[in-house]
Amino acid sequence: MTVSSDVKTCVASLKSAQASLEQFALSTQNEQAKQLFTQAASSTQQIVDQVEQRVQQLESEEPQYKGL
């Protein structure tokens, strides 16, 4: 696997984790847990944004990785 595909796999995994956290926040009745899951999902989104920037950088540096 290339670095680009590894990073894209990482992004997909992070998005999956974020979706799970959002689902947990929606399904719990405990306000403290809801807040915790919401904050964790928000933090995960910030990480996704940063890693996606890295994907764009990789694709601009190595055009053959675009779309993989």
CHARMM internal coordinates of N, CA and C (Angstrom, degrees):
IC EDIT
DIST 1 N 1 CA 1.4530
DIST 1 CA 1 C 1.5233
ANGL 1 N 1 CA 1 C 109.69
DIST 1 C 2 N 1.3016
ANGL 1 CA 1 C 2 N 113.85
DIHE 1 N 1 CA 1 C 2 N 148.53
DIST 2 N 2 CA 1.4547
ANGL 1 C 2 N 2 CA 118.90
DIHE 1 CA 1 C 2 N 2 CA 178.01
DIST 2 CA 2 C 1.5222
ANGL 2 N 2 CA 2 C 110.09
DIHE 1 C 2 N 2 CA 2 C -87.85
DIST 2 C 3 N 1.3051
ANGL 2 CA 2 C 3 N 115.49
DIHE 2 N 2 CA 2 C 3 N 165.42
DIST 3 N 3 CA 1.4608
ANGL 2 C 3 N 3 CA 120.50
DIHE 2 CA 2 C 3 N 3 CA 176.73
DIST 3 CA 3 C 1.5287
ANGL 3 N 3 CA 3 C 109.46
DIHE 2 C 3 N 3 CA 3 C -59.20
DIST 3 C 4 N 1.3168
ANGL 3 CA 3 C 4 N 115.80
DIHE 3 N 3 CA 3 C 4 N -42.56
DIST 4 N 4 CA 1.4629
ANGL 3 C 4 N 4 CA 120.07
DIHE 3 CA 3 C 4 N 4 CA -179.03
DIST 4 CA 4 C 1.5271
ANGL 4 N 4 CA 4 C 111.50
DIHE 3 C 4 N 4 CA 4 C -59.80
DIST 4 C 5 N 1.3075
ANGL 4 CA 4 C 5 N 117.72
DIHE 4 N 4 CA 4 C 5 N -46.78
DIST 5 N 5 CA 1.4668
ANGL 4 C 5 N 5 CA 119.63
DIHE 4 CA 4 C 5 N 5 CA -179.08
DIST 5 CA 5 C 1.5310
ANGL 5 N 5 CA 5 C 110.88
DIHE 4 C 5 N 5 CA 5 C -67.82
DIST 5 C 6 N 1.3250
ANGL 5 CA 5 C 6 N 116.99
DIHE 5 N 5 CA 5 C 6 N -34.58
DIST 6 N 6 CA 1.4679
ANGL 5 C 6 N 6 CA 120.07
DIHE 5 CA 5 C 6 N 6 CA 176.52
DIST 6 CA 6 C 1.5320
ANGL 6 N 6 CA 6 C 110.85
DIHE 5 C 6 N 6 CA 6 C -63.67
DIST 6 C 7 N 1.3277
ANGL 6 CA 6 C 7 N 116.13
DIHE 6 N 6 CA 6 C 7 N -42.64
DIST 7 N 7 CA 1.4643
ANGL 6 C 7 N 7 CA 120.11
DIHE 6 CA 6 C 7 N 7 CA -179.53
DIST 7 CA 7 C 1.5284
ANGL 7 N 7 CA 7 C 110.18
DIHE 6 C 7 N 7 CA 7 C -67.52
DIST 7 C 8 N 1.3286
ANGL 7 CA 7 C 8 N 116.90
DIHE 7 N 7 CA 7 C 8 N -38.95
DIST 8 N 8 CA 1.4658
ANGL 7 C 8 N 8 CA 120.10
DIHE 7 CA 7 C 8 N 8 CA 178.19
DIST 8 CA 8 C 1.5319
ANGL 8 N 8 CA 8 C 111.01
DIHE 7 C 8 N 8 CA 8 C -66.31
DIST 8 C 9 N 1.3116
ANGL 8 CA 8 C 9 N 116.93
DIHE 8 N 8 CA 8 C 9 N -36.44
DIST 9 N 9 CA 1.4639
ANGL 8 C 9 N 9 CA 120.91
DIHE 8 CA 8 C 9 N 9 CA 175.27
DIST 9 CA 9 C 1.5251
ANGL 9 N 9 CA 9 C 109.79
DIHE 8 C 9 N 9 CA 9 C -63.47
DIST 9 C 10 N 1.3066
ANGL 9 CA 9 C 10 N 116.04
DIHE 9 N 9 CA 9 C 10 N -39.70
DIST 10 N 10 CA 1.4631
ANGL 9 C 10 N 10 CA 121.44
DIHE 9 CA 9 C 10 N 10 CA 177.75
DIST 10 CA 10 C 1.5261
ANGL 10 N 10 CA 10 C 110.31
DIHE 9 C 10 N 10 CA 10 C -62.13
DIST 10 C 11 N 1.3327
ANGL 10 CA 10 C 11 N 117.28
DIHE 10 N 10 CA 10 C 11 N -43.93
DIST 11 N 11 CA 1.4680
ANGL 10 C 11 N 11 CA 121.34
DIHE 10 CA 10 C 11 N 11 CA 178.49
DIST 11 CA 11 C 1.5288
ANGL 11 N 11 CA 11 C 110.02
DIHE 10 C 11 N 11 CA 11 C -59.89
DIST 11 C 12 N 1.3191
ANGL 11 CA 11 C 12 N 116.96
DIHE 11 N 11 CA 11 C 12 N -45.42
DIST 12 N 12 CA 1.4664
ANGL 11 C 12 N 12 CA 120.58
DIHE 11 CA 11 C 12 N 12 CA 179.57
DIST 12 CA 12 C 1.5299
ANGL 12 N 12 CA 12 C 111.34
DIHE 11 C 12 N 12 CA 12 C -60.85
DIST 12 C 13 N 1.3180
ANGL 12 CA 12 C 13 N 116.49
DIHE 12 N 12 CA 12 C 13 N -41.36
DIST 13 N 13 CA 1.4664
ANGL 12 C 13 N 13 CA 120.49
DIHE 12 CA 12 C 13 N 13 CA 178.69
DIST 13 CA 13 C 1.5251
ANGL 13 N 13 CA 13 C 111.31
DIHE 12 C 13 N 13 CA 13 C -65.38
DIST 13 C 14 N 1.3241
ANGL 13 CA 13 C 14 N 116.27
DIHE 13 N 13 CA 13 C 14 N -41.22
DIST 14 N 14 CA 1.4631
ANGL 13 C 14 N 14 CA 120.22
DIHE 13 CA 13 C 14 N 14 CA 178.47
DIST 14 CA 14 C 1.5284
ANGL 14 N 14 CA 14 C 111.03
DIHE 13 C 14 N 14 CA 14 C -63.88
DIST 14 C 15 N 1.3308
ANGL 14 CA 14 C 15 N 116.57
DIHE 14 N 14 CA 14 C 15 N -41.18
DIST 15 N 15 CA 1.4660
ANGL 14 C 15 N 15 CA 119.78
DIHE 14 CA 14 C 15 N 15 CA 178.89
DIST 15 CA 15 C 1.5203
ANGL 15 N 15 CA 15 C 110.73
DIHE 14 C 15 N 15 CA 15 C -64.51
DIST 15 C 16 N 1.3138
ANGL 15 CA 15 C 16 N 117.12
DIHE 15 N 15 CA 15 C 16 N -37.31
DIST 16 N 16 CA 1.4549
ANGL 15 C 16 N 16 CA 121.01
DIHE 15 CA 15 C 16 N 16 CA 177.10
DIST 16 CA 16 C 1.5310
ANGL 16 N 16 CA 16 C 110.73
DIHE 15 C 16 N 16 CA 16 C -64.37
DIST 16 C 17 N 1.3166
ANGL 16 CA 16 C 17 N 116.17
DIHE 16 N 16 CA 16 C 17 N -43.96
DIST 17 N 17 CA 1.4692
ANGL 16 C 17 N 17 CA 120.39
DIHE 16 CA 16 C 17 N 17 CA 178.46
DIST 17 CA 17 C 1.5260
ANGL 17 N 17 CA 17 C 110.46
DIHE 16 C 17 N 17 CA 17 C -63.15
DIST 17 C 18 N 1.3268
ANGL 17 CA 17 C 18 N 116.23
DIHE 17 N 17 CA 17 C 18 N -40.74
DIST 18 N 18 CA 1.4599
ANGL 17 C 18 N 18 CA 120.00
DIHE 17 CA 17 C 18 N 18 CA 179.10
DIST 18 CA 18 C 1.5235
ANGL 18 N 18 CA 18 C 110.56
DIHE 17 C 18 N 18 CA 18 C -62.69
DIST 18 C 19 N 1.3152
ANGL 18 CA 18 C 19 N 117.17
DIHE 18 N 18 CA 18 C 19 N -44.10
DIST 19 N 19 CA 1.4681
ANGL 18 C 19 N 19 CA 120.71
DIHE 18 CA 18 C 19 N 19 CA 178.87
DIST 19 CA 19 C 1.5294
ANGL 19 N 19 CA 19 C 110.95
DIHE 18 C 19 N 19 CA 19 C -61.65
DIST 19 C 20 N 1.3069
ANGL 19 CA 19 C 20 N 116.71
DIHE 19 N 19 CA 19 C 20 N -39.73
DIST 20 N 20 CA 1.4709
ANGL 19 C 20 N 20 CA 120.00
DIHE 19 CA 19 C 20 N 20 CA 177.69
DIST 20 CA 20 C 1.5276
ANGL 20 N 20 CA 20 C 110.70
DIHE 19 C 20 N 20 CA 20 C -63.14
DIST 20 C 21 N 1.3104
ANGL 20 CA 20 C 21 N 117.06
DIHE 20 N 20 CA 20 C 21 N -43.39
DIST 21 N 21 CA 1.4670
ANGL 20 C 21 N 21 CA 120.91
DIHE 20 CA 20 C 21 N 21 CA 179.14
DIST 21 CA 21 C 1.5263
ANGL 21 N 21 CA 21 C 110.95
DIHE 20 C 21 N 21 CA 21 C -62.57
DIST 21 C 22 N 1.3326
ANGL 21 CA 21 C 22 N 116.22
DIHE 21 N 21 CA 21 C 22 N -41.47
DIST 22 N 22 CA 1.4632
ANGL 21 C 22 N 22 CA 119.52
DIHE 21 CA 21 C 22 N 22 CA 178.23
DIST 22 CA 22 C 1.5278
ANGL 22 N 22 CA 22 C 110.79
DIHE 21 C 22 N 22 CA 22 C -64.56
DIST 22 C 23 N 1.3133
ANGL 22 CA 22 C 23 N 116.68
DIHE 22 N 22 CA 22 C 23 N -39.28
DIST 23 N 23 CA 1.4647
ANGL 22 C 23 N 23 CA 120.57
DIHE 22 CA 22 C 23 N 23 CA 178.27
DIST 23 CA 23 C 1.5310
ANGL 23 N 23 CA 23 C 111.00
DIHE 22 C 23 N 23 CA 23 C -65.08
DIST 23 C 24 N 1.3308
ANGL 23 CA 23 C 24 N 115.96
DIHE 23 N 23 CA 23 C 24 N -41.36
DIST 24 N 24 CA 1.4640
ANGL 23 C 24 N 24 CA 119.86
DIHE 23 CA 23 C 24 N 24 CA 177.35
DIST 24 CA 24 C 1.5271
ANGL 24 N 24 CA 24 C 110.16
DIHE 23 C 24 N 24 CA 24 C -60.67
DIST 24 C 25 N 1.3336
ANGL 24 CA 24 C 25 N 116.31
DIHE 24 N 24 CA 24 C 25 N -42.24
DIST 25 N 25 CA 1.4655
ANGL 24 C 25 N 25 CA 120.24
DIHE 24 CA 24 C 25 N 25 CA -179.96
DIST 25 CA 25 C 1.5210
ANGL 25 N 25 CA 25 C 111.10
DIHE 24 C 25 N 25 CA 25 C -61.99
DIST 25 C 26 N 1.3189
ANGL 25 CA 25 C 26 N 116.22
DIHE 25 N 25 CA 25 C 26 N -38.48
DIST 26 N 26 CA 1.4620
ANGL 25 C 26 N 26 CA 120.04
DIHE 25 CA 25 C 26 N 26 CA -179.54
DIST 26 CA 26 C 1.5256
ANGL 26 N 26 CA 26 C 112.71
DIHE 25 C 26 N 26 CA 26 C -72.91
DIST 26 C 27 N 1.3150
ANGL 26 CA 26 C 27 N 116.31
DIHE 26 N 26 CA 26 C 27 N -30.35
DIST 27 N 27 CA 1.4637
ANGL 26 C 27 N 27 CA 119.19
DIHE 26 CA 26 C 27 N 27 CA -172.80
DIST 27 CA 27 C 1.5292
ANGL 27 N 27 CA 27 C 114.59
DIHE 26 C 27 N 27 CA 27 C -91.20
DIST 27 C 28 N 1.3127
ANGL 27 CA 27 C 28 N 117.36
DIHE 27 N 27 CA 27 C 28 N -12.73
DIST 28 N 28 CA 1.4686
ANGL 27 C 28 N 28 CA 118.33
DIHE 27 CA 27 C 28 N 28 CA -177.91
DIST 28 CA 28 C 1.5307
ANGL 28 N 28 CA 28 C 111.02
DIHE 27 C 28 N 28 CA 28 C -90.47
DIST 28 C 29 N 1.3064
ANGL 28 CA 28 C 29 N 114.78
DIHE 28 N 28 CA 28 C 29 N 149.48
DIST 29 N 29 CA 1.4658
ANGL 28 C 29 N 29 CA 121.16
DIHE 28 CA 28 C 29 N 29 CA 175.72
DIST 29 CA 29 C 1.5276
ANGL 29 N 29 CA 29 C 111.03
DIHE 28 C 29 N 29 CA 29 C -95.64
DIST 29 C 30 N 1.3269
ANGL 29 CA 29 C 30 N 115.34
DIHE 29 N 29 CA 29 C 30 N -16.46
DIST 30 N 30 CA 1.4564
ANGL 29 C 30 N 30 CA 121.54
DIHE 29 CA 29 C 30 N 30 CA -177.94
DIST 30 CA 30 C 1.5324
ANGL 30 N 30 CA 30 C 109.30
DIHE 29 C 30 N 30 CA 30 C -77.05
DIST 30 C 31 N 1.3258
ANGL 30 CA 30 C 31 N 116.22
DIHE 30 N 30 CA 30 C 31 N 116.38
DIST 31 N 31 CA 1.4688
ANGL 30 C 31 N 31 CA 120.38
DIHE 30 CA 30 C 31 N 31 CA -176.02
DIST 31 CA 31 C 1.5275
ANGL 31 N 31 CA 31 C 112.41
DIHE 30 C 31 N 31 CA 31 C -63.97
DIST 31 C 32 N 1.3163
ANGL 31 CA 31 C 32 N 116.66
DIHE 31 N 31 CA 31 C 32 N -35.37
DIST 32 N 32 CA 1.4597
ANGL 31 C 32 N 32 CA 120.43
DIHE 31 CA 31 C 32 N 32 CA 179.38
DIST 32 CA 32 C 1.5298
ANGL 32 N 32 CA 32 C 110.04
DIHE 31 C 32 N 32 CA 32 C -66.28
DIST 32 C 33 N 1.3152
ANGL 32 CA 32 C 33 N 116.94
DIHE 32 N 32 CA 32 C 33 N -43.54
DIST 33 N 33 CA 1.4614
ANGL 32 C 33 N 33 CA 121.45
DIHE 32 CA 32 C 33 N 33 CA 178.38
DIST 33 CA 33 C 1.5232
ANGL 33 N 33 CA 33 C 110.10
DIHE 32 C 33 N 33 CA 33 C -66.92
DIST 33 C 34 N 1.3291
ANGL 33 CA 33 C 34 N 117.10
DIHE 33 N 33 CA 33 C 34 N -40.43
DIST 34 N 34 CA 1.4655
ANGL 33 C 34 N 34 CA 121.57
DIHE 33 CA 33 C 34 N 34 CA 178.26
DIST 34 CA 34 C 1.5290
ANGL 34 N 34 CA 34 C 110.57
DIHE 33 C 34 N 34 CA 34 C -57.80
DIST 34 C 35 N 1.3292
ANGL 34 CA 34 C 35 N 115.51
DIHE 34 N 34 CA 34 C 35 N -45.11
DIST 35 N 35 CA 1.4607
ANGL 34 C 35 N 35 CA 120.69
DIHE 34 CA 34 C 35 N 35 CA 179.61
DIST 35 CA 35 C 1.5330
ANGL 35 N 35 CA 35 C 110.53
DIHE 34 C 35 N 35 CA 35 C -64.78
DIST 35 C 36 N 1.3100
ANGL 35 CA 35 C 36 N 116.84
DIHE 35 N 35 CA 35 C 36 N -42.59
DIST 36 N 36 CA 1.4635
ANGL 35 C 36 N 36 CA 121.55
DIHE 35 CA 35 C 36 N 36 CA 179.08
DIST 36 CA 36 C 1.5304
ANGL 36 N 36 CA 36 C 110.70
DIHE 35 C 36 N 36 CA 36 C -60.48
DIST 36 C 37 N 1.3389
ANGL 36 CA 36 C 37 N 116.92
DIHE 36 N 36 CA 36 C 37 N -48.50
DIST 37 N 37 CA 1.4623
ANGL 36 C 37 N 37 CA 120.50
DIHE 36 CA 36 C 37 N 37 CA -179.35
DIST 37 CA 37 C 1.5287
ANGL 37 N 37 CA 37 C 111.56
DIHE 36 C 37 N 37 CA 37 C -65.28
DIST 37 C 38 N 1.3176
ANGL 37 CA 37 C 38 N 116.86
DIHE 37 N 37 CA 37 C 38 N -38.09
DIST 38 N 38 CA 1.4671
ANGL 37 C 38 N 38 CA 120.57
DIHE 37 CA 37 C 38 N 38 CA 178.99
DIST 38 CA 38 C 1.5222
ANGL 38 N 38 CA 38 C 110.76
DIHE 37 C 38 N 38 CA 38 C -65.10
DIST 38 C 39 N 1.3165
ANGL 38 CA 38 C 39 N 117.17
DIHE 38 N 38 CA 38 C 39 N -43.40
DIST 39 N 39 CA 1.4607
ANGL 38 C 39 N 39 CA 121.01
DIHE 38 CA 38 C 39 N 39 CA 178.15
DIST 39 CA 39 C 1.5202
ANGL 39 N 39 CA 39 C 111.17
DIHE 38 C 39 N 39 CA 39 C -64.78
DIST 39 C 40 N 1.3188
ANGL 39 CA 39 C 40 N 116.84
DIHE 39 N 39 CA 39 C 40 N -40.52
DIST 40 N 40 CA 1.4621
ANGL 39 C 40 N 40 CA 120.57
DIHE 39 CA 39 C 40 N 40 CA 179.14
DIST 40 CA 40 C 1.5225
ANGL 40 N 40 CA 40 C 110.50
DIHE 39 C 40 N 40 CA 40 C -65.19
DIST 40 C 41 N 1.3372
ANGL 40 CA 40 C 41 N 117.22
DIHE 40 N 40 CA 40 C 41 N -39.58
DIST 41 N 41 CA 1.4647
ANGL 40 C 41 N 41 CA 120.77
DIHE 40 CA 40 C 41 N 41 CA 177.58
DIST 41 CA 41 C 1.5285
ANGL 41 N 41 CA 41 C 110.48
DIHE 40 C 41 N 41 CA 41 C -64.25
DIST 41 C 42 N 1.3146
ANGL 41 CA 41 C 42 N 116.42
DIHE 41 N 41 CA 41 C 42 N -39.69
DIST 42 N 42 CA 1.4690
ANGL 41 C 42 N 42 CA 120.93
DIHE 41 CA 41 C 42 N 42 CA 178.60
DIST 42 CA 42 C 1.5287
ANGL 42 N 42 CA 42 C 111.01
DIHE 41 C 42 N 42 CA 42 C -64.95
DIST 42 C 43 N 1.3065
ANGL 42 CA 42 C 43 N 116.55
DIHE 42 N 42 CA 42 C 43 N -43.74
DIST 43 N 43 CA 1.4689
ANGL 42 C 43 N 43 CA 120.71
DIHE 42 CA 42 C 43 N 43 CA 177.42
DIST 43 CA 43 C 1.5218
ANGL 43 N 43 CA 43 C 110.86
DIHE 42 C 43 N 43 CA 43 C -62.20
DIST 43 C 44 N 1.3251
ANGL 43 CA 43 C 44 N 115.40
DIHE 43 N 43 CA 43 C 44 N -40.38
DIST 44 N 44 CA 1.4608
ANGL 43 C 44 N 44 CA 120.25
DIHE 43 CA 43 C 44 N 44 CA 179.38
DIST 44 CA 44 C 1.5278
ANGL 44 N 44 CA 44 C 110.15
DIHE 43 C 44 N 44 CA 44 C -64.38
DIST 44 C 45 N 1.3355
ANGL 44 CA 44 C 45 N 117.16
DIHE 44 N 44 CA 44 C 45 N -38.75
DIST 45 N 45 CA 1.4715
ANGL 44 C 45 N 45 CA 120.17
DIHE 44 CA 44 C 45 N 45 CA 178.18
DIST 45 CA 45 C 1.5231
ANGL 45 N 45 CA 45 C 110.73
DIHE 44 C 45 N 45 CA 45 C -62.46
DIST 45 C 46 N 1.3180
ANGL 45 CA 45 C 46 N 117.57
DIHE 45 N 45 CA 45 C 46 N -39.29
DIST 46 N 46 CA 1.4687
ANGL 45 C 46 N 46 CA 120.72
DIHE 45 CA 45 C 46 N 46 CA 177.79
DIST 46 CA 46 C 1.5232
ANGL 46 N 46 CA 46 C 110.61
DIHE 45 C 46 N 46 CA 46 C -62.38
DIST 46 C 47 N 1.3101
ANGL 46 CA 46 C 47 N 116.68
DIHE 46 N 46 CA 46 C 47 N -39.73
DIST 47 N 47 CA 1.4656
ANGL 46 C 47 N 47 CA 120.74
DIHE 46 CA 46 C 47 N 47 CA 178.02
DIST 47 CA 47 C 1.5244
ANGL 47 N 47 CA 47 C 110.21
DIHE 46 C 47 N 47 CA 47 C -67.14
DIST 47 C 48 N 1.3330
ANGL 47 CA 47 C 48 N 116.92
DIHE 47 N 47 CA 47 C 48 N -42.95
DIST 48 N 48 CA 1.4694
ANGL 47 C 48 N 48 CA 120.84
DIHE 47 CA 47 C 48 N 48 CA 177.38
DIST 48 CA 48 C 1.5247
ANGL 48 N 48 CA 48 C 109.85
DIHE 47 C 48 N 48 CA 48 C -57.10
DIST 48 C 49 N 1.3181
ANGL 48 CA 48 C 49 N 116.60
DIHE 48 N 48 CA 48 C 49 N -45.63
DIST 49 N 49 CA 1.4670
ANGL 48 C 49 N 49 CA 120.52
DIHE 48 CA 48 C 49 N 49 CA 179.86
DIST 49 CA 49 C 1.5314
ANGL 49 N 49 CA 49 C 111.45
DIHE 48 C 49 N 49 CA 49 C -58.71
DIST 49 C 50 N 1.3158
ANGL 49 CA 49 C 50 N 116.30
DIHE 49 N 49 CA 49 C 50 N -42.78
DIST 50 N 50 CA 1.4672
ANGL 49 C 50 N 50 CA 120.58
DIHE 49 CA 49 C 50 N 50 CA -179.88
DIST 50 CA 50 C 1.5259
ANGL 50 N 50 CA 50 C 111.37
DIHE 49 C 50 N 50 CA 50 C -66.73
DIST 50 C 51 N 1.3172
ANGL 50 CA 50 C 51 N 116.76
DIHE 50 N 50 CA 50 C 51 N -43.22
DIST 51 N 51 CA 1.4647
ANGL 50 C 51 N 51 CA 120.11
DIHE 50 CA 50 C 51 N 51 CA -178.57
DIST 51 CA 51 C 1.5312
ANGL 51 N 51 CA 51 C 110.14
DIHE 50 C 51 N 51 CA 51 C -69.53
DIST 51 C 52 N 1.3314
ANGL 51 CA 51 C 52 N 117.43
DIHE 51 N 51 CA 51 C 52 N -35.97
DIST 52 N 52 CA 1.4607
ANGL 51 C 52 N 52 CA 119.60
DIHE 51 CA 51 C 52 N 52 CA 176.76
DIST 52 CA 52 C 1.5239
ANGL 52 N 52 CA 52 C 111.26
DIHE 51 C 52 N 52 CA 52 C -64.45
DIST 52 C 53 N 1.3173
ANGL 52 CA 52 C 53 N 117.51
DIHE 52 N 52 CA 52 C 53 N -34.05
DIST 53 N 53 CA 1.4678
ANGL 52 C 53 N 53 CA 120.51
DIHE 52 CA 52 C 53 N 53 CA 174.36
DIST 53 CA 53 C 1.5275
ANGL 53 N 53 CA 53 C 110.09
DIHE 52 C 53 N 53 CA 53 C -61.90
DIST 53 C 54 N 1.3107
ANGL 53 CA 53 C 54 N 115.69
DIHE 53 N 53 CA 53 C 54 N -38.53
DIST 54 N 54 CA 1.4676
ANGL 53 C 54 N 54 CA 120.10
DIHE 53 CA 53 C 54 N 54 CA 177.87
DIST 54 CA 54 C 1.5280
ANGL 54 N 54 CA 54 C 110.38
DIHE 53 C 54 N 54 CA 54 C -65.62
DIST 54 C 55 N 1.3188
ANGL 54 CA 54 C 55 N 117.72
DIHE 54 N 54 CA 54 C 55 N -38.88
DIST 55 N 55 CA 1.4647
ANGL 54 C 55 N 55 CA 121.31
DIHE 54 CA 54 C 55 N 55 CA 176.73
DIST 55 CA 55 C 1.5263
ANGL 55 N 55 CA 55 C 109.56
DIHE 54 C 55 N 55 CA 55 C -60.13
DIST 55 C 56 N 1.3139
ANGL 55 CA 55 C 56 N 116.30
DIHE 55 N 55 CA 55 C 56 N -46.11
DIST 56 N 56 CA 1.4703
ANGL 55 C 56 N 56 CA 119.97
DIHE 55 CA 55 C 56 N 56 CA 179.15
DIST 56 CA 56 C 1.5220
ANGL 56 N 56 CA 56 C 111.12
DIHE 55 C 56 N 56 CA 56 C -61.42
DIST 56 C 57 N 1.3165
ANGL 56 CA 56 C 57 N 116.67
DIHE 56 N 56 CA 56 C 57 N -39.61
DIST 57 N 57 CA 1.4581
ANGL 56 C 57 N 57 CA 120.89
DIHE 56 CA 56 C 57 N 57 CA 178.01
DIST 57 CA 57 C 1.5277
ANGL 57 N 57 CA 57 C 110.42
DIHE 56 C 57 N 57 CA 57 C -63.90
DIST 57 C 58 N 1.3251
ANGL 57 CA 57 C 58 N 116.65
DIHE 57 N 57 CA 57 C 58 N -44.90
DIST 58 N 58 CA 1.4636
ANGL 57 C 58 N 58 CA 120.44
DIHE 57 CA 57 C 58 N 58 CA 178.53
DIST 58 CA 58 C 1.5274
ANGL 58 N 58 CA 58 C 110.74
DIHE 57 C 58 N 58 CA 58 C -60.34
DIST 58 C 59 N 1.3290
ANGL 58 CA 58 C 59 N 116.58
DIHE 58 N 58 CA 58 C 59 N -43.09
DIST 59 N 59 CA 1.4580
ANGL 58 C 59 N 59 CA 120.57
DIHE 58 CA 58 C 59 N 59 CA -178.55
DIST 59 CA 59 C 1.5215
ANGL 59 N 59 CA 59 C 111.92
DIHE 58 C 59 N 59 CA 59 C -67.29
DIST 59 C 60 N 1.3311
ANGL 59 CA 59 C 60 N 117.08
DIHE 59 N 59 CA 59 C 60 N -33.11
DIST 60 N 60 CA 1.4681
ANGL 59 C 60 N 60 CA 118.89
DIHE 59 CA 59 C 60 N 60 CA 178.56
DIST 60 CA 60 C 1.5321
ANGL 60 N 60 CA 60 C 110.99
DIHE 59 C 60 N 60 CA 60 C -74.29
DIST 60 C 61 N 1.3266
ANGL 60 CA 60 C 61 N 115.62
DIHE 60 N 60 CA 60 C 61 N -33.06
DIST 61 N 61 CA 1.4687
ANGL 60 C 61 N 61 CA 120.02
DIHE 60 CA 60 C 61 N 61 CA 178.70
DIST 61 CA 61 C 1.5195
ANGL 61 N 61 CA 61 C 112.01
DIHE 60 C 61 N 61 CA 61 C -76.98
DIST 61 C 62 N 1.3265
ANGL 61 CA 61 C 62 N 116.03
DIHE 61 N 61 CA 61 C 62 N -34.42
DIST 62 N 62 CA 1.4592
ANGL 61 C 62 N 62 CA 122.71
DIHE 61 CA 61 C 62 N 62 CA -176.86
DIST 62 CA 62 C 1.5276
ANGL 62 N 62 CA 62 C 109.04
DIHE 61 C 62 N 62 CA 62 C -130.49
DIST 62 C 63 N 1.3388
ANGL 62 CA 62 C 63 N 118.10
DIHE 62 N 62 CA 62 C 63 N 82.68
DIST 63 N 63 CA 1.4687
ANGL 62 C 63 N 63 CA 121.32
DIHE 62 CA 62 C 63 N 63 CA -174.43
DIST 63 CA 63 C 1.5358
ANGL 63 N 63 CA 63 C 114.37
DIHE 62 C 63 N 63 CA 63 C -55.80
DIST 63 C 64 N 1.3074
ANGL 63 CA 63 C 64 N 118.78
DIHE 63 N 63 CA 63 C 64 N -24.59
DIST 64 N 64 CA 1.4653
ANGL 63 C 64 N 64 CA 120.08
DIHE 63 CA 63 C 64 N 64 CA 179.78
DIST 64 CA 64 C 1.5179
ANGL 64 N 64 CA 64 C 112.05
DIHE 63 C 64 N 64 CA 64 C -66.39
DIST 64 C 65 N 1.3417
ANGL 64 CA 64 C 65 N 118.43
DIHE 64 N 64 CA 64 C 65 N -16.83
DIST 65 N 65 CA 1.4573
ANGL 64 C 65 N 65 CA 121.32
DIHE 64 CA 64 C 65 N 65 CA 179.11
DIST 65 CA 65 C 1.5203
ANGL 65 N 65 CA 65 C 112.81
DIHE 64 C 65 N 65 CA 65 C -85.64
DIST 65 C 66 N 1.3200
ANGL 65 CA 65 C 66 N 117.40
DIHE 65 N 65 CA 65 C 66 N -10.18
DIST 66 N 66 CA 1.4571
ANGL 65 C 66 N 66 CA 121.09
DIHE 65 CA 65 C 66 N 66 CA -176.67
DIST 66 CA 66 C 1.5324
ANGL 66 N 66 CA 66 C 110.14
DIHE 65 C 66 N 66 CA 66 C -62.10
DIST 66 C 67 N 1.3026
ANGL 66 CA 66 C 67 N 115.09
DIHE 66 N 66 CA 66 C 67 N 128.72
DIST 67 N 67 CA 1.4522
ANGL 66 C 67 N 67 CA 120.56
DIHE 66 CA 66 C 67 N 67 CA 176.98
DIST 67 CA 67 C 1.5117
ANGL 67 N 67 CA 67 C 115.13
DIHE 66 C 67 N 67 CA 67 C 83.48
DIST 67 C 68 N 1.3319
ANGL 67 CA 67 C 68 N 119.38
DIHE 67 N 67 CA 67 C 68 N 0.11
DIST 68 N 68 CA 1.4758
ANGL 67 C 68 N 68 CA 120.62
DIHE 67 CA 67 C 68 N 68 CA 179.01
DIST 68 CA 68 C 1.5009
ANGL 68 N 68 CA 68 C 110.65
DIHE 67 C 68 N 68 CA 68 C -78.54
END
COOR INIT
IC SEED 1 N 1 CA 1 C
IC BUILD
